[in-house]
Amino acid sequence: MSGRESVQSDCIVAPRQETTEASDLSGETTFVPGPETEAEYRRALGCFGTGVTVVTHMTENGPIAMTANSFASVSLDPPLVLWCAAYRSRRHALFAQARHYAIHVMRDDQLHLARHFARRGHDFSVADWTPNAEGQPVLSDSLASFECVRDAVHPAGDHSIIVGHVLRCSVHPGSGLLFKRGQYGGFSDL
Ligand SMILES: Cc1cc2nc3c(=O)[nH]c(=O)nc-3n(C[C@H](O)[C@H](O)[C@H](O)COP(=O)(O)O)c2cc1C
């Protein structure tokens, strides 16, 4: 990650006696995820650095988008990808019911789009986009885009796992935007 990241120790988890309360000995914390340890659990998950995507969909009332870092490849043949949408999001139902949508991997100079679509999913005034063959909004110049048709939607706790079959894929030159420990950054070689 770039110098924009706050540097903390790596997350190396050794077997320890589990507790329901977060405990901290020698800088190491072990706990059972639950209501009292939600903040610690979020911190543990934040140790896993990810890329950042913006998922778009065309509704009856215009385009919507959501910033998401839960994106993952599922299968190469057939080409399946997933992302997870939180039930608590006001945009959840629109994405969970969507037949077509597009997933865009953000470049490091598209931080403004990631920030914008985390807050204002219906406002496309800041984005260049064109409709694809299925009428879905495809953002210009993302690092990669995956134009999808719904394959499956699985309930999973407080999220839906949305699996898409990739109909079309584009790749552009550039470097990816990354997200780790609640902060955005970039990639640098070791
Ligand atoms: C870096 C980043 C990654 C995110 N990843 C996800 C995600 O994978 N799934 C999700 O449901 N929300 C994710 N969010 C939150 C949504 O982008 C959005 O902020 C949230 O849905 C807001 O709720 P609303 O739709 O009710 O306005 C992410 C936000 C940020 C900043």
The ligand as a MOL file (V3000), in Angstrom:
LIG
                    3D

  0  0  0     0  0            999 V3000
M  V30 BEGIN CTAB
M  V30 COUNTS 31 33 0 0 0
M  V30 BEGIN ATOM
M  V30 1 C -14.6450 1.1230 0.3440 0
M  V30 2 C -16.0960 0.7710 0.5530 0
M  V30 3 C -16.5370 -0.5180 0.3010 0
M  V30 4 C -17.8820 -0.8670 0.4800 0
M  V30 5 N -18.2760 -2.1370 0.2000 0
M  V30 6 C -19.5790 -2.4790 0.3390 0
M  V30 7 C -20.0150 -3.7930 -0.0130 0
M  V30 8 O -19.2470 -4.6440 -0.4740 0
M  V30 9 N -21.3410 -4.0890 0.1620 0
M  V30 10 C -22.2420 -3.1610 0.6500 0
M  V30 11 O -23.4170 -3.4910 0.7890 0
M  V30 12 N -21.8420 -1.9040 0.9740 0
M  V30 13 C -20.5450 -1.5470 0.8150 0
M  V30 14 N -20.1420 -0.2760 1.1030 0
M  V30 15 C -21.1670 0.6990 1.5420 0
M  V30 16 C -21.9520 1.2800 0.3400 0
M  V30 17 O -21.0640 1.7970 -0.6350 0
M  V30 18 C -22.8630 2.4470 0.7810 0
M  V30 19 O -22.1020 3.3760 1.4930 0
M  V30 20 C -23.9870 1.9600 1.6560 0
M  V30 21 O -24.8020 1.0960 0.8910 0
M  V30 22 C -24.8030 3.1760 2.1120 0
M  V30 23 O -26.0910 2.8160 2.3860 0
M  V30 24 P -27.3350 3.3840 1.5420 0
M  V30 25 O -27.3950 2.5800 0.2780 0
M  V30 26 O -28.4710 3.1110 2.4640 0
M  V30 27 O -27.1270 4.8680 1.2750 0
M  V30 28 C -18.8190 0.1000 0.9250 0
M  V30 29 C -18.3700 1.4030 1.1900 0
M  V30 30 C -17.0350 1.7390 0.9940 0
M  V30 31 C -16.6050 3.1640 1.2470 0
M  V30 END ATOM
M  V30 BEGIN BOND
M  V30 1 1 1 2
M  V30 2 1 2 3
M  V30 3 2 2 30
M  V30 4 2 3 4
M  V30 5 1 4 5
M  V30 6 1 4 28
M  V30 7 2 5 6
M  V30 8 1 6 7
M  V30 9 1 6 13
M  V30 10 2 7 8
M  V30 11 1 7 9
M  V30 12 1 9 10
M  V30 13 2 10 11
M  V30 14 1 10 12
M  V30 15 2 12 13
M  V30 16 1 13 14
M  V30 17 1 14 15
M  V30 18 1 14 28
M  V30 19 1 15 16
M  V30 20 1 16 17
M  V30 21 1 16 18
M  V30 22 1 18 19
M  V30 23 1 18 20
M  V30 24 1 20 21
M  V30 25 1 20 22
M  V30 26 1 22 23
M  V30 27 1 23 24
M  V30 28 2 24 25
M  V30 29 1 24 26
M  V30 30 1 24 27
M  V30 31 2 28 29
M  V30 32 1 29 30
M  V30 33 1 30 31
M  V30 END BOND
M  V30 END CTAB
M  END
